Amino acid sequence: MQYQAVVRKFGLAQDVVELEQAALPPLRRDEVRVRLLARAINPSDIITISGAYSGRTTLPFIPGFEAFGVVEQCGEEVHRLSPGARVLPVRSAGGWQEFKDTDPGWCLRVPDELTDFEAATSYVNPMTAWLMLHAKIGLRPGMRIAINAAASSIGSILISLANAAGVEPVAIVRSEGSLERLRGRVEAVIIDREENESDLAAGLAGRHGLDAVLDCVGGVRAGTLAGALRPGGRFVHYGLLSGQSIPNSFWASHPDISFSYFHLREWVHSEAMDNVQHAYSKVAAHIASKVIETEIREVFPLESVRQALQSALPFRTGGKVLLA
């Protein structure tokens, strides 16, 4: 038997995630069974639970896109992994349970240098940040880039990776409370209060000619950010914290920029797994060297998933909540 966090209807995570016990099925010959040791609670999990991706999510399901564990057992046809291997199973959700049976080809190998908690937060945000900076905008010394939600977990990672490459970004945050956390790491901090759309425009005045913008907010502010780009500058959109889509007028108003979306899941599923492992190994090296650090705010046992969700939501600065 094992504990599982199960969603049988879409809705608010605190209301619809239920803890259940289930028998372990027989292990398939071509799969591995991973004993999961630590799991992150991420916005992507909560969005999926809400039903935003109901067209590609079949009920009931077990949430959790980011979970670290150790191979417990291998099917008879598995040869690339062996019991005891430290892995991240990344093909699908299913991390909020004690064991996960999965295709060994979708298990990223985790180096011994990473702690369990570092491993459990080494995939979603760090991989997204690294790929956007290197695969999407071609980060290089001297570039001028802007990052919104810069005090968030992924914002901090983006800044750290940019700094390591000799770049000090323009950081956009929602409150003065984030200033001290960013001091000495950025070119400038712009306060963009939710209730005052003119803050962002005022802060960007005189800062035109940016090479790239990394946007996880969306809404009408996307146009203001795009207006600060140089011709041909890159606008990468990877989140919707405002809850508002980028308006249709955005593209007509900014025909001279390079716009793209980034979703880690789509990138991983479109790449050969060797390429995914190669990118992950680079990210893991940055974590081992402390270039990338993820603050852990609280840790709950899986059996206390409801309490963990109450602590994690709404998402805010101050670190990740884990199930371990």
N, C-alpha and C positions, 0 to 999 in steps of 0.2 A: 504494500500500500504506500501511497505517497500523497502529500498535500499539493493541491493545485488551486490557483486563483482563476476562477472561471467567469466569463461574461456570457450570459444567456439572453440578454436584451441590451440594446444600445441605450446610452444615457450618461448621466453624470457618474464618473468613476466611483465616487464615494458611495453611490447608491446601488450600482449594478454589479460591482465586483464581489463575488462570493467565494469564500474558502470552502473547498470540498476535498474529500478523500476519494482516491480512485486506485484500483488495482493496476499494477504494472503489466502491460501486455507482453507477450513473448517478443523477444528482440528479433527483428528481421535479419536475415543472413548478410545483407549488404549495408547495414546501419551500425552506428555506435550508440551506446547509451552513455550520456554525460551526466555525472552528478553535479548539479549546479550549486555553486558556493556563494555567489554574490550577484545581485541584479540591480540595475539602475532603474529609477522611475524617470521617464523622459516625456517631454511634451508630445512626441510622436505616439507614445502609448495612449495618452489621454485622448488625443484627437481620434485615434482609431476606436477606442472604447465609446466615444460619443456617437459614432455612426457616420462620421464625415467620409469614410472610405467604405461605406456599406456595400458598394458595388463589387468590391474585391475582397470583402471580409465575410466569411460564412460563420453564422452562429451555430452552436456555442463555440467560443474560442478561448485560448489562454493567452493573455497579453504578455508583453515583454520582448522588446527587440534587442536588448543589450544585457547579456548574462554571461558570466564566466564560470567555467567548471573544469572538472577533471574527467577524462574518459574512464568510465567504470567497467565497461564490457564491450567487446567487439564481436560483431557477427562473423560467421565462418568465412565469408568472402571478403572481409576487410583486411587489407595488408599495409596501408599507408599510415595507420595509427595503431597505437597499442595502449593498453590500460596504463593509467598514470599520466598520460599526455595532458598538458594544460592547454585548453582550447576555448575559443569563442564560437559557438554555433550561430551562424549569421543568416541563414537562408530565409528564415521566417520568424514570426513571433513565437511565443511559447516559453519564454524565459521565467515566467512567474510560477514555477513548479519545482519540485525537488529533483526530478530526472527529466531529461529530454532525449528522445530517440531521434537521430538525425543522420543525414547523408554525410559520411566522413569528408567528402569533397568540399563541403560547405563549412568546415571547421577551420578557423584561423588558429595557427599555432601561436601561443603566448610565451614570450621569453621568461626565463626564471627570474630575471632582474625585476620584473613587475610584481608588486604585492597583489593579493587577491582583489583588494578594493581598487587599486590602480587599473587592474585588468578589467574590472567590471565597469569602468568608465572610460575605457580606452578606444571605444569604437565609434559611437554615434557622433559625438561632438568633435573629438580630435580628428577623425577621418574626414568629416565634412569640412572642417576648417582647413586641413592640410590640402585637400583636393581642390577646394575653391581657390586657395592662394596659388597653388603651383600648377594645377591642370587647367583652371579656368582663366586666371588673370596673368599667369606667368610672373609671379612675384620676383623682383630683382632689386638690388640696392638703389636707393634714390627715388623709387616710385612714390607717388602721393596717392593715398587711398583713404576712403572714409568707411567707418564701420558703425552702424547703429545698434542699439541695445548693447552697447560696448561693455557694460558692467555685468552682463549675463555670463553664465558659464562658458558658452561658446564664444562670446565676445572677448573674454579674457584670454582664451586660447588663441583666437585670431591675432590679438595684440602681441602675445608672447612669440608666436611664430613670425609675425612681421618684424618684431624687434630683432629676432635672431638672424633675420636676413638683411638687417641694416635699414629697416623702414620704421618710422614713427607715424602711425596713422592719425587721422582726425577721428576722435571718438565722440559719438553722439549718445547721450544718456538722458534719462527722464528726470533726474533729481540731483541736487547738490550733494547728496549723501554719497554719491559715487566718486566724487572728485578725488578724495584722498587715495582711494584704491587704484586710481589711474595715474596719479602724479608721477612724473618722470619717465613715463612709458609711451607718451603720445605727443604728437605735434600740438594739438589743441583739444580741449573738451568743449563741446557745445551742449547746452542744456536745452532739451526739446520737450517742454511740458505738454502733456496730452491736451490740456485745455487751451493752449495758445499756439496755433499753427505758425504764427509769425516768428517764433523763437528760432526755428530751424533756418528760415531764410535769412534772418539777421546774423546768425552765427556763421553761415556760409558766405556772407558778403565778403568779398575780397579773397576768397579761397577757391576761386574758379581755376580750372585747368587740372582737376583731379584725373589721375589715370584710371581709377577704378572705384566703384562703390559696391559694398557688400550689404545687402538689405534684407532684413528678416522681419520688417514691420509692415510694408505694403501701404495701401491706402493712398490718399492724395499727396502725402509727403514724398512718395517715390518721385513725383515730378520735380519737386524742389531739389532733391538729391541729384537727379539726372541733370538738372540745369547747371550743376557745378562741375560736370565732367568736361574734359577737353573733347574736341571732335574725334570720334573713333574710340573714346574711352569706354571701358567695360562696366556694365551694370549687371551684377549677379543677384538674383532674387531667390531666397531660399527659405522664407518663412512669412507668416501672416499674423504677427502678434497683435496688430490693430484689429483683426477680424474683418478688415475691409480689403477687397481686391484692388489691384492697381487699376485706375479708371481707364476706359478705352481711349481717352484723349491723350494718354501718356505717349503712345507710339507716334501719333501724328505730330505731337509737339517736339519730339526728340528723334528725328530721323537719322541723325548723324552719330548715334552711339551704337555700341554693340551690346545687345540685351540677351541674357540667357537665364534659364532656371537651373537650380541645382537641387536634386533630391538624391541622397546617398543610396537609397534602395534601388533607384533606377540605374545608377552608375554601377553598383555591385552586380546587378542582374544582367548588365550588358557587357561586362568584362570577363575575360578568362580568369579563373580563380587564382592562377599563378600571379597575375597582375594585381589582384586584390591583396594577396598575401604580401607581395613586394611593397605595395603602398602601406599596408598595415605595419610591416617591419620598420619602415622609416618613421612612422608615427610612434611606434613603441620605443624606438631609440630616443626620440625626443622626450618621451615620458620618463624613461630610465635616467636621462641626463637632467631632468627637472626643468627643461625648457617648457614643457606642458605639465601643468599641475591642476588637478580638479579638487576643489575643496569638498569634503564630505561633511554634511551638516548633521545628519542623524542616520542611525542604522537600526532597522527593525527586523525581527524574525519574520519569515514568510507567513507564519500563522497570524501575524498582526498586520496583514496587508491593509485592512481598513484604516487602522491608526496611522500607518505609513502614508496612505493617500491623504488623510486629513492634514498631516504635517507638510506634505509636499505641495499641496494645492492651496491657493494659486501659486504658480511658480514665481520665484522672486530671487534676488541676489542673496548670496550667503551659503551656497553650496548645495550638493546633491543629497537626496534621500535614497538610501539603499535598502534592499531586502536581502538579508544574509543570515 
